[in-house]
Amino acid sequence: MSEIEIVTWPFQEKSLNQINNRESYLNYPVIYLLNSAKEAYIGETVYFKKRMRAHLKTPERKKLNQMHLIKYDEFNRSATFHLETKLINYFLGDEKYKLQNKSKATNDFSYNYHNKPHFEHMTFKNIWQELFTKGIVTNEQHVIENKDIFKLSPFKELSIEQLDLKEKVIQFCERQVQLEPNDFGSLYVVKGEAGVGKSVVLSSIFNTLQEYTKEASSPLYETENYLVVNHEEMIKTYKGIAAQLKHLRAKNFAKATPLINQLKKNDSKADIIVVDEAHLLLTRPDIYNNFHDQNQLEELLKLAKVVVVVYDGDQVLKLKSLWQEMTLESLISKSAYSERYELTNQFRMRANDEVIEWINQFKQKRLLPLPVDEDYEFKVFGSLKNMHEAIKMKNERHGLSRVVSTFDYLHKKDGGIYYIKEDNGDYQIPWNITNSKYTWAEQASTVDEAGSIYTIQGFDLNYVGVILGPSITFDEQSDQLVVEVDQYKDLGAFTGTEGIKNVKEAKERIILNSVNVLMKRGIKGLFLYASDEALRNRLLEYQKRVR
């Protein structure tokens, strides 16, 4: 069997009895799939018949009616173990089956083994193509790789740093959930800037917590837990993941205000609340959205035994969510017990340190000469039309390439179409108008639109084209960026100024945070167009120097 081969039988004892006991794959590393029309299970073994008979005795597996054996004479146990996990992630992204798989032990991570790149790329590509050809899966590999549900899969192999965090958080939850209830729950704070994999590890953590709620031997048995995120697009993704996994429920994913109000109305307490993008939590009342208290994190701490938050102060986008270090430290001191962790390794952008530092300096209103990175495409455009056309070309070749913009152009939620007009009024692009159960960037039509910060925060793009609108300008005399807060059209971002000492500075920070988030969306490349002529000219001048 020098080539990859997939053999299919009915999943029943009769099929196993008909398999010749001299077949070489019976005591050789293999990968297998079990499925019905709606559910599937993926595994690996070196004792195929023995493993299948064990599955036939499991009530949940007996619902499945087909078994597929993936055999390849170059397989070794490390390769089948790795490819099993990879297949689970892709099956989740394929969205054809509800998966019966549970996550593996927390000490599994993406380790190296002999000839790993060959198995990870070429071998897996051939396996998936064969599955697609046979109609076992619905989508081709490249389609799945651009889905947010795939990128946030709780089955992703974790880095050593992410794995260390996961182990610490789960141990923290297991200890703290057993303590007597307090006025404030225990708090675990995870810090990390855009692109360090906060949501990926959080998805993995919550998935494992929910699995433990079904295990009678676990301290987390029958606990009531929630994952909270104040981001409509990310809620869609998390609920999409829940729809594909048997042990997750959509009801366990919520935005902060509805969950707070629900728990208060029922006079009940959760055991564990995990908060993604905690910098989006409100830090003052928001009557319009039915939040009447002072701070959402404080309310969550009152309503749970344990709260785990992932947080990046540089991604705060509204004054009513403006997190000061003093605010966070005050809540940490109120909590029954606290621990903290910082993630540092950049995963999203395949860019060197110079590119990341250039963006970080831009966030501080310093414009540096453009960095050079042979593996990351960083490009400035003299017109919006040219940048948009370049993004469309990247989208045709790589998929998931989109234009996004600072909120400097009129955009209302009244069902109308509003445009970003540039190039002296000769070119326009509509603000995001596509609305569906899927995230904005996953819709093919959105390549013709511009996304706002609210459509794209927390998600990846292959290439991002960022429009720096009229609020981002350049002063040639001081050789420095200037933020024109009056040009920023997201008026909702500036409500809630009570208690803020320097409002202008806070507004500048909100705008620069949005720029930072937009610029760090692209995995393979970042394109820039500046509305301000002085800024555009300086950027183009810097670009000429490196070419």
SEPAGU-430190 format. One record per residue: x, y, z of N, C-alpha, C in turn. Coordinates in steps of 0.001 Angstrom, whole numbers, plus 500000, padded with zeros to 6 digits. Layout:
XYZXYZXYZ;...
end
This chain:
500835498802500000500000500000500000500877501257500000;501560501504498876502461502655498792501694503964498656;500410503889498235499572505073498115498546505089499237;498036506296499531496964506406500522495717505717499973;495092504913500815493902504187500395492840504304501486;491605504545501086490483504591502024489528503451501687;489362502540502637488496501377502451487260501549503323;486084501257502759484821501485503465484032500192503611;483473499969504808482590498843505080481387499339505895;480321498552505927479270498830506918479853498647508323;479457499485509238479991499396510611479179498363511390;479611497106511295478923496011511971479887494839512154;479544493956513065480392492808513384480640491942512152;479637491788511323479763490963510122480908491436509232;481048492750509092482130493296508263483491492943508848;483627493059510175484906492748510819485256491274510661;484262490393510712484512488962510566485003488612509170;484625489417508198485011489136506817486403489655506461;486991490455507344488334490984507075489361489893507341;490209489631506369491248488600506481492217488964507600;492411488052508549493274488322509705494745488480509344;495085488194508099496479488362507680496740489739507062;495722490552506994495911491897506435496934492668507271;497873493331506590498975494011507290498499495170508154;497390495806507794496949496986508531496316496662509883;496100495383510178495446495015511435496310495276512652;497625495326512484498515495679513599499511496746513147;498971497752512471499773498826511885499056500143512167;499776501249512350499090502531512609498156502920511462;496902503203511801495922503626510802495040504719511408;494327505406510546493302506375510965491966505831510487;490919506050511256489607505558510849488533506620511084;487438506493510330486274507362510470485047506488510632;484185506867511536482878506244511682481829507326511459;480800507016510689479802508061510445478440507502510096;477441508329510337476094508134509800475857509334508900;474622509591508542474343510750507685474596512069508404;474446512057509766474507513320510500475628513401511540;476185512255511948477196512266512996478446511522512552;479574511840513204480833511189512849481756511106514057;482674510168513989483723510012514999485011509687514271;486127510294514706487431510120514056488415509577515080;489225508594514698490188508028515639491410507473514935;492360507004515731493558506337515201493865505157516113;494498504128515555494765502923516338495858502095515666;496393501129516411497287500125515811496627498746515870;495446498670516459494697497416516545493298497647516001;493182497658514690491959498107514041490726497292514448;490760495971514285489563495155514564489177495229516040;490158495180516907489897495263518342489239496591518694;489735497671518080489193498997518357487759499121517823;487492498568516654486150498642516083485152497863516941;485568496713517435484662495927518281484348496675519585;485348497377520107485107498183521313484088499284521022;484181499905519845483223500949519464481818500377519295;481724499160518770480410498546518565479679498303519883;480419498266520985479816498073522306479421499397522969;479779500520522308479470501843522856478151502346522276;477159502621523089475829503022522580475882504181521581;476696505185521879476747506348520988477334505980519634;478383505147519625479022504755518360478104503850517540;477281503042518223476427502098517506475407502802516617;475211504115516852474305504893515996474916505115514611;476240504945514493476942505175513236476885503907512393;476867504045511070476642502859510230477725502586509194;478725503460509105479810503219508157481153503361508852;482139502565508432483503502730508925484429502837507716;485371503767507834486336504018506764487734503875507342;488552503069506718489930502851507144490866503612506218;491691504490506782492696505215505996494035504535506240;494593503918505201495853503190505357496917503752504423;498151503663504897499285504245504169500548503623504761;501385503030503946502499502268504496503598503142505101;503513504464504938504492505354505567504027505870506934;502816505483507339502316505937508639503203505446509782;503352506311510798503883505896512095502932506445513142;503109506057514394502117506417515416502059507937515628;503189508611515551503175510070515711502381510729514586;502549510194513367501851510771512219500346510548512327;499907509341512684498457509087512769497832509873513916;498574510018515001498077510799516138497870512258515725;498848512812515002498788514199514536497677514384513503;497596513486512521496618513621511441495193513376511936;495039512558512963493718512385513579493198513728514085;494039514459514829493646515774515345493353516739514206;494182516698513181493994517587512034492665517291511334;492335516020511194491070515648510570489875516129511389;489960516022512708488867516488513566488612517973513320;489687518771513245489542520203512987488876520474511640;489279519727510628488724519957509295487282519450509195;486967518352509868485583517884509892484679518905510581;485193519542511645484428520591512314484158521739511346;485186522140510592485034523216509621484178522828508429;484118521541508114483311521070506979481817521214507272;481440521116508551480068521341509021479042520346508461;479509519187507994478573518177507490478042517301508623;478911517028509616478540516114510696478627516796512059;477790516335512972477970516666514381478978515649514913;480075516130515509481160515245515924480933514678517316;481194513386517456481129512740518763482450512835519519;483505513297518852484823513357519484484856514299520673;485639513933521657485979514812522763487420515241522599;487804516311523302489190516768523209490104515758523866;491361515808523463492338514878524016492865515399525342;493796514670525904494398515091527173495036516454527016;495070517216528107495583518582528029497076518640527759;497783517493527826499222517542527563499552517280526099;498527517238525242498785517090523818499101518449523207;500176518510522479500492519755521787501201519420520481;501464520424519694502006520217518358503515519979518410;503900518727518734505318518407518820505855517994517451;507165517997517318507797517583516069508046516082516062;508086515508514882508467514112514711509086513982513325;509675512829513026510385512637511767509464512860510560;509884513714509655509179513977508400507789514586508617;507623515349509692506323515947509996505788516827508858;506601517706508242506060518548507158505443517737506024;506035516581505708505485515725504641504087515242505001;503914514760506233502605514264506664501593515399506805;502057516514507374501146517620507658500598518251506389;501399518302505360500979518994504136500584518018503027;501537517297502461501239516460501308500319515289501650;500659514559502728499835513399503086498412513817503435;498284514856504260496936515293504644496165515797503430;496840516532502556496186517031501344495602515875500530;496376514786500411495910513627499642494754512922500349;494825512830501675493729512208502434492446512996502242;492537514329502400491323515141502298490746515108500884;491623515127499890491141515085498511490401513781498247;490916512668498796490259511377498625488900511354499327;488836511935500543487567512029501262486559512867500481;487036513950499879486173514838499096485685514130497832;486581513438497161486229512721495937485179511652496199;485298510967497345484353509909497701483035510469498247;482952511770498451481733512377498959481542512221500459;482599511810501155482503511666502610482469513031503276;483175514021502694483139515404503177482588516302502073;482194517507502448481488518400501522482398519450500885;483345519991501676484136521136501214485582520758500921;486157521450499953487576521263499675488405521927500782;489658521520500870490511521930501982490642523439502098;490886524126500977491127525572501030489881526343501478;488700525806501208487459526456501637487359526422503156;487653525271503731487577525112505185488591526007505878;489782526119505324490858526885505964490532528358506099;489583528851505333489187530256505418487953530471506289;487466529422506943486285529546507801486696529895509226;485938530792509834486217531180511224485966530024512189;484980529180511885484686528049512756485870527094512813;486605526999511715487819526166511666488942526815512465;489085528133512325490190528831512984490026528875514503;488777528824514975488526528840516418488221527449516967;488516526426516196488225525060516624488856524753517976;488092524170518910488650523808520219489603522608520149;489717521989518969490611520839518815491973521231518235;492208522513518027493503522953517504494637522487518412;495718522033517791496895521717518589497469523020519132;497819523029520405498265524245521068499782524310521127;500277525532521167501711525729521401502013525395522864;503285525290523182503669524994524570503158526092525498;503250527357525054502772528469525869501261528384526073;500517528103525003499062527991525113498661526800525979;499372525707525820499087524520526620499329524778528103;500413525484528405500712525835529793499576526659530387;499082527612529609497962528437530065496718527582530283;496415526705529341495209525868529456495257525027530727;496388524409530989496518523579532191496311524407533457;496902525603533474496790526463534655495341526913534877;494652527273533809493268527748533935492359526619534420;492502525450533840491641524333534249491893523950535703;493152523903536099493470523607537497492897524677538432;492984525945538006492424527063538777490916526861538954;490231526521537869488776526316537931488429525139538830;489177524062538722488898522875539534489047523158541023;490040523972541368490251524316542783489183525276543283;488991526360542544488148527445543034486662527105543040;486230526246542121484805525944542031484329525131543239;485274524514543957484913523693545119484820524502546419;485262525774546363485245526595547572483837527109547863;483625527500549092482337528075549472482111529387548717;480883529652548271480601530895547533480975532133548342;481478533138547635481873534406548239481069535521547577;481161536730548122480485537868547475481010538086546066;482323537858545894482948537963544578483633536641544267;483522536204543019484182534977542614485679535154542445;486360534060542130487793534098541851488006534517540395;489123535187540136489361535790538825490701535359538254;490679534862537017491908534533536286491992535466535081;493055536270535004493204537275533950494291536844532965;493927536744531698494879536423530638495045537653529768;496264538156529673496539539323528834497297538895527580;497092539637526527497801539356525281497284540256524182;498181540743523324497760541653522273497160540889521102;496704541617520096496050541017518935496970539997518271;496408538820517974497134537821517198497931536802517977;497842536809519325498634535853520106497865534561520399;496676534406519847495933533162519993495084533070521243;494597534209521735493790534206522961492488533427522767;491783533703521672490483533066521458490628531574521177;491694531185520490491917529769520189492079528967521472;492936529442522365493157528702523611491908528766524494;491178529869524448489957529978525248488892528997524752;488777528855523442487850527889522863488191526477523335;489483526163523345489944524853523812489647524658525298;489903525691526083489646525619527531488168525368527813;487304526158527177485870526032527461485339524671527015;485821524190525872485410522880525391485750521792526408;486956521843526961487370520846527950486574520997529247;486341522230529678485515522443530875484141521798530708;483553521980529535482213521435529296482225519912529208;483306519342528713483425517881528713483493517350530142;484220518056530998484371517622532385483056517689533162;482118518529532697480823518604533390480050517290533277;480428516437532311479751515147532113480489513997532783;481643514256533388482451513200533995482270513216535511;481685512139536055481351512088537472482575512187538381;483738511801537879484954511839538691485606513221538732;485109514164537933485721515487537838485137516448538873;485974517348539422485455518407540306484475519329539587;484479519276538251483605520148537462482316519448537039;482083518266537574480892517489537208479611518281537516;478759518394536496477455519068536583477560520550536938;478713521173536681478809522622536881478088523353535749;477637524568536048476941525398535053477891526494534600;478292526426533332479349527311532830478910528035531560;479483529226531346479139530032530174480396530632529562;480346530806528228481364531605527542480692532886527071;481250534014527460480668535336527184481574536110526240;480975536778525261481734537711524431480787538786523913;481153540052524085480327541177523623480642541501522160;480454540530521298480824540688519892479905539787519073;478985540411518315477954539663517603478544538650516627;479616539037515906480201538140514919480843536924515588;481499537131516737482150536007517410481133535078518063;480021535629518543478953534789519080478465533828517994;478328534327516763477918533470515646478883532305515480;480185532599515557481188531558515351481149530524516469;481104530993517715481063530061518839479813529182518790;478673529763518449477451528968518366477508527997517182;478236528397516138478447527488515011479272526279515426;480281526491516265481077525383516797480202524485517662;479375525096518520478505524319519401477553523434518600;477129523916517445476198523139516617476844521880516057;478184521856516020478892520712515433479417519728516469;479295520054517760479838519190518810478731518774519769;478661517474520071477534516950520842477510517425522291;478674517749522869478709518112524287478627519622524516;478538520417523445478391521869523596476954522269523261;476471523319523937475114523822523704475172525315523420;474385525761522463474367527176522099473979528052523281;473148527514524197472678528299525338473812528673526296;474947528000526196476086528299527065476986529399526507;476594529999525395477336531113524798476425532333524789;476903533450525330476018534607525485476805535907525484;476098536999525236476671538326525458476477538664526931;477264539608527414477323539854528859475999540325529451;475393541340528870474182541914529470473044540898529578;472689540158528524471612539168528674471907538123529744;473162537682529840473498536680530858473387537270532260;473908538471532460473812539128533771472348539291534177;471538539780533262470117539999533579469380538681533821;469746537645533066469111536338533240469435535742534602;470717535771534990471114535208536278470482535978537431;470421537297537306469805538104538367468306537827538468;467642537713537332466207537461537324465885536127537991;466739535120537746466521533782538307467122533630539701;467764534714540180468429534674541472469363533464541570;470155533268540517471044532107540451472480532539540201;473393531591540392474816531852540193475389530793539262;476249531211538356476972530259537514478176529734538288;478708528628537823479949528125538423481152528809537781;481246528754536450482388529343535740481874530184534585;482376531400534468482101532250533310483429532598532665;483582532212531408484790532490530636484470533638529687;485290534678529680484997535880528894486062536095527827;485660535992526576486561536321525468486432537811525169;487511538416524693487522539846524356486964540667525523;487508540455526736486976541115527935487116542629527871;487989543136527001488118544589526826486851545195526216;485919544351525731484647544849525202483560544927526269;483859544454527476482890544581528562482678546049528919;481472546384529328481148547769529662481718548147531026;482186549377531127482734549880532394481892551030532932;480694551184532393479738552177532884478351551784532378;477289552326532933475935551925532521475679552191531043;474838551368530438474421551536529046472922551228528990;472142552248529282470693552079529402470097551588528088;470647552066526971470139551685525645470191550177525455;471259549540525984471420548088525857471003547338527122;470262548031527996469655547399529170470665546954530222;471818547653530261472767547391531350472732548589532291;472352548346533556472104549443534488473125549526535620;474109548633535618475120548653536671476355549427536211;477412549374537000478583550206536728479663549508535910;479772548188536051480886547486535409480487546027535191;480546545574533941480088544215533645480973543139534270;482283543366534306483151542364534929482836542231536416;482587543351537073482238543316538491480950542516538711;479952542726537841478692541990537975478899540495537723;479732540161536747480008538748536469480707538089537657;481610538836538302482299538306539485481322538043540636;480259538817540691479236538600541735478352537403541403;478316537019540127477361536014539670477989534669539332;479285534493539652479963533231539349480994532918540416;481250531639540601482318531238541509483688531539540910;483788531381539581485063531601538882484799532393537604;485622533403537360485574534149536098486970534123535477;487031533735534205488284533728533450488132534726532316;489034535702532222488930536714531164490207536774530332;490050536984529031491192537318528180491018538766527762;492100539516527806491991540975527814493176541613527100;492889542650526324493929543464525688493462544915525726;494090545710526582493693547106526742493811547912525470;494621547443524509494793548159523246493716547811522221;492701547036522646491602546739521724490267547310522208;490319548192523210489099548874523656488646549835522562;487356549769522188486865550545521056485780551555521411;485364551581522675484324552512523108484695553097524471;484349554362524680484627554987525973483893554270527099;482689553752526812481940553064527864482538551690528180;483543551287527393484288550060527704485744550383528043;486024551642528347487410552062528554487951551460529842;488896550564529663489506549898530807490768550629531220;490795551052532449492014551603533023492660550492533860;493981550499533919494666549493534732494188549537536183;493885550753536659493400550888538034492063550164538220;491188550246537186489890549576537252490076548078537378;490929547529536537491168546098536560491809545670537879;492791546426538325493460546077539583492486546126540758;491553547077540716490552547182541779489674545938541823;489272545441540656488434544244540602489220542997540982;490496542970540616491336541842541022491427541786542542;491569542964543164491681543004544634490370542602545309;489229542818544638487931542444545201487661540949545077;488271540303544094487983538892543842488438538026545004;487781536867545143488115535959546241489562535489546140;490008535246544934491378534805544681491676535120543224;492917535400542886493217535762541499494581535223541067;494673534990539771495940534664539126495933535346537767;497113535481537160497184536112535846498263535458534981;498119535653533668499029535031532705499101535953531486;500261536024530852500386536845529643500860535996528481;500082535996527391500475535332526149501289536308525316;502379535834524726503280536752524015503576536359522573;503454535083522227503860534637520889502814535002519844;503232535722518794502339536142517723502061534964516782;500768534672516544500403533560515670499746534017514372;498993535114514413498229535485513230499139535966512105;499885537017512348500645537655511285501960536914511039;502165536513509807503429535863509435504451536943509067;504574537881509972505429539043509744506573539043510740;507659539720510371508803539794511285508548540835512378;509490540916513309509325541825514452509284543282514014;509970543602512908510017544993512450508635545467511990;507881544578511312506527544946510876505614545149512084;505679544220513044504852544340514248505193545619515002;506485545921515104506902547127515826506460548386515084;506461548356513753506006549523512969504550549838513324;503713548796513385502306548998513740502182549489515176;502972548920516073502924549345517478503324550808517636;504304551245516859504720552652516912503653553563516299;503006553101515227501913553862514618500820554090515652;500554553071516449499549553163517510499907554241518533;501200554572518622501668555622519532501879556956518808;501307557056517598501367558279516773502764558566516231;503586557535516092504912557697515496504943556969514158;505330557714513108505376557146511759506829556853511389;507165555573511301508531555151511003508664554783509524;509886554773508998510098554252507639509562552827507529;509105552450506336508481551141506177509492550018506379;509121548979507108510014547836507305510034546937506070;511016546075506007511143545123504901510972543715505453;510111542937504804509903541548505186509631540755503911;510546539875503563510424539110502323509229538152502360;508775537792503558507710536796503680506348537397504007;506289538728504119505034539390504449504885540593503536;503748540664502843503555541730501853502973542975502523;503792544002502622503401545270503247503498546339502166;502341546906501786502324547769500603501415548972500816;501835550120500294501059551367500371500526551705498981;499299552253498920498675552596497643498345554076497585;498429554619496385498130556028496187496664556299495935;495865555242495708494425555436495509493676554257496117;492449554523496563491609553468497119491238552463496035;490977552960494836490611552073493725491693551026493493;492955551451493458494048550510493214494188549503494352;494024549979495598494125549049496717492992548034496682;491780548483496387490633547589496337490826546533495249;491331546951494092491571545993493006492642544980493395;493669545439494116494720544527494573494163543504495564;493278543947496453492652543036497419491779542017496693;491049542448495680490220541519494908491082540454494235;492237540839493728493141539871493104493667538875494137;494025539376495309494478538477496377493355537532496793;492131538032496794490994537202497176490770536077496174;490955536369494891490800535339493865491842534235494034;493033534622494451494122533656494564494157532952495921;493950533708496999494113533159498351492808533053499135;491768533768498694490535533825499458490688534695500692;489586535013501327489524535738502595490435536978502626;490321537797501610491034539079501555489979540174501455;490064541169502345489004542164502434489563543561502717;488775544575502334489064545965502677488324546300503962;488989546983504882488367547460506120488743548930506288;488015549618507149488255551059507267488070551557508688;488785552629508997488495553355510227487094553951510094;486455554188511214485054554612511210484959556122510980;485451556564509818485504558000509508484504558406508434;483598557512508093482630557772507034481245557403507563;480254558170507195478905557975507710478416556550507470;477880555942508518477397554565508440476314554385509493;475058554253509051473939554097509981473326552706509866;472705552270510954472018550984510960470538551191510655;470245551742509507468845551994509150468442551250507882;469282550290507469468972549524506268469435550173504984;469925551408505065470405552087503877471827551682503519;472236552061502318473604551778501869474414553074501965;475517553022502686476382554187502871477750553880502280;478355554921501702479587554706500943480789555417501548;481935554802501349483227555443501600483671555994500249;483809557305500170484192557941498911485585558525499038;486472558151498112487853558629498103488306558910496678;489598559124496486490174559445495175489480560659494574;489357561725495405488692562971494997487235562737494594;486612561767495226485205561478494947484977560598493743;486060560146493093485919559354491868485744557857492129;485948557428493377485802556004493671485084555835495002;484167554880495036483439554637496273483289553137496514;483169552784497778482995551400498185481975551391499323;480965550518499269479927550553500305480432549984501632;479941550568502706480159549976504019479514548592504042;479933547760504985479399546406505066477867546400505111;477292545703504142475833545635504025475335544191504090;476245543219503938475855541816503958475584541382505392;474460540740505601474093540284506944473557538866506851;474145537947507626473681536560507629474128535907508918;473843534610509048474249533883510253475750533642510273;476415533803509120477859533629509053478556534969509271;479828534921509637480572536153509862480771536902508544;480927538214508659480949539099507493481970538666506448;483212538434506855484278538173505892484107536854505154;483309535927505692483129534631505048482148534694503878;481440535802503731480500535942502626481234536429501377;481081535716500276481824536037499047481574537467498584;480344537953498775479985539291498282480714540412499014;481230540140500211481815541222501007483176541680500489;483713541012499471484946541507498864484686542843498163;483423543131497872483048544401497235482683545474498251;482797545161499548482426546086500611483643546451501460;483433547395502369484448547722503378483901547327504735;484684546587505499484259546163506821484646547191507868;483857547268508916484181548143510039484932547345511091;485387548027512104486083547377513207485190546331513865;483880546563513840482959545660514525482693544380513746;482986544368512470482803543145511683484036542253511745;485184542811512078486425542080511873487231541832513146;486945542521514238487733542323515463487688540873515905;488855540302516176488951538929516650489097537891515552;489014538317514275489066537368513168490297537580512297;490613536545511521491761536587510613491317536890509187;492189537533508451492092537642507001493418537180506424;493417536745505179494698536433504543495425537729504177;494714538618503491495240539959503187494210540990503634;494684542042504264493792543109504690494224544419504041;493249545130503477493488546466502949492842547469503873;493637548298504536493131549215505551493022550631504990;491806551189505070491602552597504731491805553415505998;492827554263505990493042555206507090492280556470506726;491121556647507352490244557745506985490717559096507488;489882560127507331490261561509507650490658561755509101;490369560841510012490765561073511410492258560836511631;492916560160510697494344559867510831495109560742509853;495793561746510384496498562715509529497976562783509914;498709563549509107500158563675509332500559565143509300;501285565578510336501795566945510426503244566952509950;503480567558508792504831567550508229505808568368509064;505323569401509745506202570248510556506752569481511759;505867568767512463506311568014513645506742566599513292;506504566209512016506853564872511547506173563808512421;504871564023512685504169563136513601502725562941513154;502173561805513505500760561552513238499898562422514144;498748562851513624497797563641514389496428562993514251;495761562816515380494424562211515361493374563315515447;492538563402514426491461564394514384490170563732514887;489931563832516178488802563098516775487461563563516228;487371564811515778486099565319515247485704564652513932;486666564003513276486387563345511999485836561927512183;485927561409513400485513560031513659483996559962513741;483364559119512931481906559087512787481220558062513687;481988557267514422481388556294515329481045557003516636;479932557726516618479567558540517782479278557678519003;478802556446518778478551555548519887479816555202520650;480953555305519981482228555003520632482592556064521660;482015557255521522482393558379522388481344558706523448;480309557882523581479342558111524653479882557553525962;479512558183527055479949557703528369481266558318528802;481332559636528853482581560320529228482711560558530729;481654560210531488481677560469532924482858559742533580;483578560488534410484686559892535148485995559826534383;486007560270533128487237560253532332487901561618532434;489115561667532917489789562935533178490148563677531897;490798563002530963491206563652529716490424563013528574;489283563609528237488378563011527255489004562969525866;489683564069525466490299564094524128491341562994523981;492144562831524988493175561783524948492535560402524899;491447560221525652490742558934525644490143558649524270;489590559667523632489027559492522289490125559139521284;491269559799521406492405559455520538492784557994520699;492805557549521959493193556166522229492206555196521602;490894555512521649489877554657521032490143554532519530;490424555651518870490669555648517425491941554873517092;493020555119517827494285554433517563494179552941517865;493384552578518866493143551161519132492475550492517938;491517551201517336490825550623516182491790550430515018;492695551385514813493698551263513754494597550056514021;495009549899515261495861548773515654495180547440515346;493894547331515682493147546094515436493029545826513937;492703546862513166492546546693511717493849546260511058;494945546876511445496233546575510813496748545174511141;496258544597512234496767543280512651495824542137512272;495008542339511233494096541275510783494750540361509755;495729540841508991496232540103507837497281539058508183;497049537816507772498028536747507987499208536906507035;498917537164505773499966537166504746500370538559504275;499509539560504524499871540874504024498977541990504527;499534543208504509498837544426504927498994545473503842;497867545974503320497862547054502348497274548296503020;497828549469502695497361550711503309497011551754502251;495916552471502512495581553677501763495211554753502779;495806555920502666495528557022503593494732558112502889;493626558514503504492803559586502953493536560928503010;494248561164504122494977562421504295496147562486503310;496190563565502513497195563662501451498624563672501995;498848564395503081500196564468503646500651563093504143;499762562376504795500104561038505280500328560086504113;499462560177503122499597559305501950500928559538501249;501279560802501093502544561124500405503756560640501203;503708560800502518504847560353503321504985558830503271;503871558130503329503913556667503241504454556211501885;504006556862500821504494556509499481505979556832499336;506412557913499956507829558278499948508669557200500647;508192556752501812508889555684502535508939554408501701;507836554155500960507797552935500152508827552973499029;509027554155498433510016554284497361511424553972497862;511685554301499116513030554097499667513390552619499811;512380551771499965512664550349500170512516549539498891;512286550200497792512119549473496523513261549762495573;
end
